[in-house]
Amino acid sequence: MVVACAAGSGANTDTLKKITECVVSLDTADSATIKAFFKWVSASVSSGSMKVEATGAEATTLSELPPPPPEVNIVV
């Protein structure tokens, strides 16, 4: 699964949606928000790996990943 991240309030998510359906945005690009994003990405990779080991299938949607922190917004 590819997850694209738009950082900052002025980021254009339309271009990212052309790359992947899984787009998240960070309203601010400060160090705390970016740190929270990468912690979530790390937890998602770990969770996805466990799912593959258990079922043989990869996660294909954001709903199959751990919930993102409040700083990370799912773009629909």
C-alpha positions in Angstrom: 0.0 0.0 0.0 1.2 3.5 -0.9 0.2 6.3 1.5 0.9 9.8 0.3 1.3 12.7 2.7 0.5 16.4 2.1 2.4 18.5 4.6 1.1 22.0 5.4 -2.2 23.8 4.9 -1.4 24.9 1.4 -0.6 21.4 0.0 -2.5 20.2 -3.0 -3.9 16.8 -2.5 -5.3 16.4 -6.0 -1.8 15.5 -7.4 -1.3 13.0 -4.6 -4.6 11.4 -5.3 -3.4 10.6 -8.9 -0.6 8.5 -7.3 -2.7 6.7 -4.7 -6.1 6.6 -3.1 -4.6 6.6 0.3 -3.8 10.3 1.0 -3.3 11.9 4.4 -2.6 15.5 5.3 -0.8 17.3 8.0 -2.3 20.8 8.8 1.0 21.9 10.1 4.5 20.7 9.3 6.1 21.3 12.7 8.4 18.8 14.3 5.8 17.3 16.7 3.3 16.7 13.8 5.9 15.1 11.6 7.1 13.0 14.5 3.5 11.8 15.1 3.1 11.0 11.4 6.3 8.8 11.3 5.3 7.0 14.5 2.0 6.2 12.9 3.7 5.0 9.7 6.0 2.8 11.7 3.1 1.3 13.6 1.2 0.8 10.3 4.2 -1.0 8.7 4.4 -3.3 11.8 0.7 -4.0 11.8 0.7 -4.7 8.0 3.6 -7.1 8.4 1.7 -9.0 11.2 -1.4 -9.2 8.9 0.6 -10.7 6.1 2.2 -13.2 8.4 -1.2 -14.2 9.9 -3.4 -14.2 6.7 -1.0 -14.0 3.8 -2.9 -10.8 2.6 -1.6 -7.3 2.6 -3.5 -4.3 4.0 -5.2 -2.5 1.1 -7.1 0.3 2.8 -6.4 2.9 5.5 -9.1 1.4 7.6 -7.0 -1.8 8.0 -4.2 0.3 9.6 -3.9 1.6 13.2 -5.9 4.8 13.7 -3.9 7.9 12.8 -3.0 10.4 15.5 -5.1 13.6 15.7 -2.5 15.5 13.7 -3.0 13.3 10.7 -6.1 13.8 8.6 -7.4 11.3 6.1 -8.2 12.9 2.8 -11.3 11.7 1.1 
